[in-house]
């Protein structure tokens, strides 16, 4: 089975969030399962230089005024073929893949990701660049949403599956872009790519793909409701038979406390005492007081309303009064960043805040903290709670999406026994007071070393690998090809 995996970011080359981690790990798991996989990605600034011996396959005339070069290389650290779309005017820029460093979204994002979608379709029909064509095209999030449309427009035999990683980001643009992107005027309607008068990449993916998937079973149900559907709930209800929720895995080689190169000391479930050494080193690195007995809470996240981190700020004073410490890494809404920086100034030696993205530090926070805080208002899947499980850092999570599917709460019995299935603490409701109550429960549990070590070991025993998820995707692909 030949699979073209189309994505706008991939670890280790370019990362803004969980999509990059998924794109880096899932194709490897699918390859291990016997699929013939190629990955397609825009060649953002510096990416060709990071790859080994990129070979120019040729050029494609994607639109009447855009001719782009296609390079073939391999994804670093693997043998998986990686195809790169090289267009200097569109991708060779200082800044992120979606945003100018100062002025927000790139104004020509419709063209930049319309090109990604068009090239995916062009590579899925006979072409002059390579004899290989996919049986399945796996599209990811709005940036690839026009791919299923172009596949139909070009008469491709390939089947398409469109994965929703976060329905809140939709790629809705001015309707006039449909001309530049050579979309059929007749399809600019409710039964097409139109969404409230806009051209919507997400709508195109949801409407035209042969199958739909999302990144957890609970999120698959949630997005069919008004609360989480962001205007697409009707369409998703209509396509419920074509929609499946498959919980993401994590790369268990990149995220493994026993071999993690970013840690000062490695450990596993049998040498958990070494985790305290990582904690002490992290406290020193971040300027926190070297208190092994004080529980250290960790946050690695976008600092946004969606992630519920305004709730954590709201209860921080009451929480910190108990003597715990807090280490935060992330960036996002300016007001929230300022609130966390102000908290650090108010509690020197007790709160450490690092604004920005730092992969090595994210590993050390994941390993060196005791409790990982993730009170998201909605969370399609989430990966950090799974990193927490893997590292024996107990997640405190909201009861939503992939958090509900991956973290198992439980009540401690009157005799002090933990349920054998318990791997973390799950908030009963999603509000600041419940977050405070749940974190206090976690801190109380931490104070009982016997219970805490048992909980850590139960968390670390969970299967969070991609192997199981890859089997589910393989089943979906087979179903598609037989339909």
N, C-alpha and C positions, 0 to 999 in steps of 0.2 A: 504494500500500500504506500503510495507516494503522497506526502503531505507538505504543503507550503504553509508555513507559519508566519503570519504577517503581523508586525508589531511596530510601535513607535518608540520603544525603549527596551533595552536589554542589559542585564548585568553580565559581565563587568564593564561594558563599553559606555553606557549612558543610563543614568538612573535618576528618577524623581520620586519613585514610590514603588509599591508592591508589584505593579505590572512588570517592571524590569526584572524583579526576582522570579516571577512566574515565567516570563519569557526566556530567562536563562536556564531554568530548571526543567520545565515541562518538556521541551523538545529533546533534552538529554534522556529523560525517562522514557519518552516515546521511542527514541532511537534504540534504547536498551531493550524495549519490548518488541523490536524487530521492524519498526517502520522506517521508511526511506524519507528522511526529513530534510527540507531546506528552509532557511529562515530569510525573511526579507525585511530590511531596515533602511531608513534614510541614512546617508553618510553625513552625519553632523560633523562640525569642525573637529578635526583631530582623530576621528575614528579610523580612517584609512591608515593613518600612521600607527595606530595601536594594533593593527592586524598584520598577520604574517603573509608576506608575498601576495598582496591582492592582485588578481589578474583581471584585466579589462576584457569583458566578453563582447562588448560592442555598445551601440547606442539604440535607444527607442524614441520614436517620435510620439510622445504620449498625448500632447495637445498640439494644436497648429503652431503655437509659438514656443513650445517647450520640447527640446530634445535633450535627453539625459543619458549619461553613461551608466552602465551597469558593471559593477566589479564583483568578482567571486573570490572569497577567501574562506577561512573557517572561524567559527566562534572561538575566541581564545580559551585555551584549556580543554578544547574538545576537537573532535574530527567532523563536527556537523557543518555542512556547507552554509555559508552566510553570504547572501546577495545584498549588495549595497547600492543604493540609488545616489549617484553623484551629480548634484546640480549646485554649483557654487553659489548662484544667486539666491537659491531657496534655503540651503542647509548650512552653508559655511559661514556661520555667524557667531559672534560673541554673545553668550547668554545661554538660557536653557532651551530645550527642544520646543517648548510651547510659548515661552515668555521672553520678552526683552528684559534685560536686567533692571530697568528702571520703569519703563512705560507700559508694563502689562503685556497682554497677549500680542503676539505677532499679528499684524493686521492682515497678512496674506496667508494665515493658517489654512483657510479653505483650499488654497492652491497647493500649499505644501503637503497637506494630507490627502487632498484629491489626487495628487500625483502618486503618492504611496499606494492608494487604492487602485488607480488606473494601471500602474506598472504590475501590481499583483495579478490583475485580470489579463494583462498582455502576456505575462509569463505562463498563464494557464491555458493558452491556446498555442497551436504551432507557431514557432517564431524562429528567427535566424540566430538567436543567442545560444540556445542549448536544446538538445533533443528531449530533455526531461520536462514532462508536464505533470502537474499534480492530479491525483484523483480527488483529493479534498483540499480546500483552502480554509485554513483556520484563522479567522479575523478576530482582533482584540480591541475592544472599546471604540469610541466614536471616531478616532483617527483613521480607522480602517473601514468605517461604516459604509462607504460607497462601493467597496469591493464587490459585495454580492450583486449590486445593481449593475456594475460594469461587466461582471461575469455573464449576466443574462443578456446585456446589450450586445456583447461580443459573441454570444452563442457558445460559450465554453461548456464542455462536457463535465467539468469539475463540479462537485457538490461543495456547498459553503456552510460553515458553522460560524456563528457570530457569538463571541463571549462577552458578556457584560461584566466588567470589573467594578464599575461604579456608575450607576444610572444618573447620578446627579450631574455628571459632566457629559454634555450632550452634543457639542459641536453644532450649535444652531447659528446660522449666518444669514445675511441679507439675501433675499430671493434672487437678486441679479447674478449671484455667483453661478447659478445653474447654466448660464450661457457660456461662461469661461470654461466650465467643467464639462461641457458638451452633454448635459443631461437633457433627456427628452422633455419638452414643454408639457406634453400630455400627462406626464407622471407627476407634475407639480400639483398634487391634490391629496386629499385625506388618505385615499388608497394609493399611496406612493411615498415620496420623500418629503412632502410638505408637512410642516408642523407649526400651526398658528401663524401662517403667513411667512414663515422662514424656511430656508433649505436646512434640513436637519440630517447630519451624518448619522446620528444615533437612530433616527426614525428609519432611514434607508436600510441600515443593518437589521433592525428589528423586523422590518416589513419584507425585505427581499431575500434574506438568508434562508437556506433550506432547513436549518436547525438552529436553535438558540441554546446557549448554556450560560450559566452564571456560577459564581465561585463558592456557593454554599447552598445546601438544600433549604435552609430557613430563609435566606435572601431570595431564593426563587419564589417562595410563597409571599414574602413581604412586598416584592415589587409589583405584585398583582393587586395591591391595595392602594387606596388614595393617599395614605400617609407616606408611603415609600415609592410610589409609582412615578412621581414627578411628571404627571400628565400622560404617561404611557401605559397606565394600568389597564385601560380598556383593550388596547392592542395586545398586551401581554396576556390578558385573560383569554382573548380570542385565540392566541397562539399557545395556550397552556400545554397542549398535547405535544408541541414541538420544543418545549422549554424544559431543561433539566438542570438541577443544581448539583455541582460536583465540588466538594470541598478541596481547596488548594492544599498542596503539601509544601514542604520547605526543602531546600537543598541541605541534606543532612551531612554533606562533606564540608560545605562552607560554614554551616552552623553546627559545630560539634565541640563542646567544651574540652573534650579529651585531646583534640589536636589543633584547636583554634590558635593560629599564629599571632593573633592580636592580644592574647592574654599573657600576663607575666608568669602565671602558673596554670597548668592544665589539670583538669579533674574530671571525674565521672561519678556515677551514682554510688560507687564503692569508696570513693575518696572525697566525700563531700566536705570534709574539714578543710581541704585546700581552697575551697570557695571563699573562705574567710580571708585567705591571703590575697586573693584577687580583690576582695572588698577593701582591704586595707590599702592596697596599691591604688585603687580607684579614689578612695578618700583623699589620699595624698595628692594624686594628680589633679583633683578638682578643688583642692583647698578646703575640704571638709574635715571636721574634727575626727581624729582616728579612734572612733568608738565602735568596737566590734559588737557590743551588746545592743546598741541602738539599731532598730530596724531601718534599713536604707531603702527608700522607695524610688523606683525608676520610671522615667517617661522617655520614650523615643518616638516622636510623632510629628506630624504636621500640627502646628498650634492653631487649631480652628474650632469653630462651633460644632462642626460635625463630630469631631473627636471628643467632645464633651469636656475639653480641658479648661473651659471657663468655669465649670462646676468645681474643678479641683482648686482653682485659684480662690473661689468663693469660700471654701471650707479650710483653706490652707492654715489660717491662724489657729483655729481650734485643733487641727491635726498636728501641727508642729509643737503645740503646747505639751503634747504627750512625750516629746523628746526624740521623735523620729527624725530622720534626715530625708532630703529629697534631691535627686539628680535628674535634671531635665536636658534633653537634647532635641532640638527641632527648630523649625521656622514656620511662619505662616502669617496670620493676621497681625498687623503692626500693633494694634491695641493690646492684643494678648501677649505678644512678645514683651511689650513694655511692662505689663503687669507682672510677668515672671521675673524680669530683670529687677523690678522694684522689690519683689519678694526676696531675691537674693541679697539685695542691699540691706534689707530689714533684718535678715537672719544670716549674718556672715558665719561661715563655718558649719551651718546647718542646711543651707540650700545652695546648690550649684546649678547655674543655668548656662548652657552653651547654645547660642543662636547659630543655626546653619546646619549643614549636612557633613557628617564625619563618620565614615564607615568603620574605621578602627575603633573609635570611641563608642560607637553604637554597640559593638561586640563587648567591649569592656563594661558598659553599663548593663548590658543584658546579663553578663556573668557576675558582676560585682555587686549588684543590688539584690535585695531579699524579696521584694514584692514589686510586681510590675503593674502599673495603673493604666487601665484602658477603658474609660467609661463612655465609649462612643454612643452618640445618639442613633446612628445607624452605621453598620460595618458590613459591607458585602461579604468579605471573608476575614481580612486581617491576617497578618503573618507574625506580628510581634508577639502575640499571645502564645503562638506555637514555638517561637524562639525561647520564650520564657519557660514553657514546659520542658523543652530540650535542655535548658541550662539550670533547671532546678530553681528558677526564680518564679515564685508563685504568682500567677495572674489574678488580678481583681478586675472583672469585666462586666459590662452591661449585658443584659439578656436579649441580644439582637444578632441577626445575621450569622456570620461565621463564628462569632464569639460564642453564641449559644451552642453551635455545633461542635466546637473544639475544646471547650472548657466545661468540665463537669463539677458542679457545686455539690453541696451535701450538708446534712446536719450532723454535728458531733453528738454521739449518744451520751446518756446520763453517766455512763461509766467512763467516758472520755475516749471512746473508740472512734476512729475515723471511718467513714464508709470506704470500702476498698476501691470504689470507682471515683472517689473525689480527687480532682486534680487542681482545683483553684476555688475562688469565691466568686459567685455570680450575684449581681445586684438584683433585688426583687423588683425595684422600680428604678426609673432613670431620672433621678433628681439629686441635688446637692446633699440633702440630709441623708438619703439612702446611701450615697457614696461614702459619706462620713461614717455611718454605722458599719458598712461593709469593711472599710479600711480598718476601723477599730477592731472588728472581729479578726481580721488578718493579723493585726499587731498582737492581739491577745493570744492567738494561735502560735505566733512566732515565739512568744515568751515561754511556751512549753516545748522544749527542745525535742522531746521524744515524738510528740505529735507532728512537729514541723518537719523533722527528718523523714518521717513516714510519708508525709504529704509530698515532700520533694522527690522521694524515690518513686511514688506513684505517678507523679507528673512526668518524670524522666523516662518512665517505661512506655509512655504513649507512642504509638506509631504515627509520626507526623511526616513521614517520607512521601515523595511523589509517586512511589510505586503503585499504591492502591488507587490514587487519583488517575494515574496514567491508564490503568486497566479500565476504569469507567469511561475515559475519553475514547479508548480503543473500541469499547462496546458501542458508543455513540457513532463513531465513524463507520463501523460495520453495518449498523442499522441504516445509516444514511445511504451507503452504497447499495444496500439491498432493496431500498425503497423505490 
